């Protein structure tokens, strides 16, 4: 199934992501790979979903979190 969206919370639940920029494939991989590459996200004008931003903020403050891309993954990593 091919699903096209610009809503990053929806992208987070995909098995595979293909991101386009300027009509070219800029990325092909998993949501975790995409959202862990901040420079690529900036280059192609995407903002990571809220759980990814929350995990980064917690990590910057010394809390251990996994590379969660969905809210349920973030909650599991906090309370694990």
Secondary structure, 3 states (H helix, E strand, C coil): CCCCCCCHHHHCCCCCEEEEECCEEEEEECHHHHHCCHHHHHHHCCCCCHHHHHHHHHHHCCCCCCCCCCHHHHHHHHCC
